[in-house]
């Protein structure tokens, strides 16, 4: 996995989701539109998106990655299943909502 972090953007070679910094230093991630995140939370959100992309958007209930997903999602104030559902949608799907 490789999240590339620049001054104002975060991208990945594993997922089409991205993060963009705003003028005030907050971050918005494509699978959490409308939410302003800290830099650390944006990295966490990108990590979730990468893990899901690596697993083709599906994690079976017995997959040990759920422990990590649940912890990472808690950092974002959402549940693991909610994070998986949101991050599994494409950036285009989020724009259409």
Secondary structure as UniProt FT lines:
FT   STRAND          3..5
FT   STRAND          9..12
FT   STRAND          19..21
FT   TURN            23..24
FT   STRAND          27..29
FT   HELIX           30..32
FT   TURN            33..34
FT   HELIX           39..54
FT   TURN            55..57
FT   TURN            61..62
FT   HELIX           65..75
FT   TURN            76..77
FT   HELIX           80..88
FT   HELIX           91..96
//
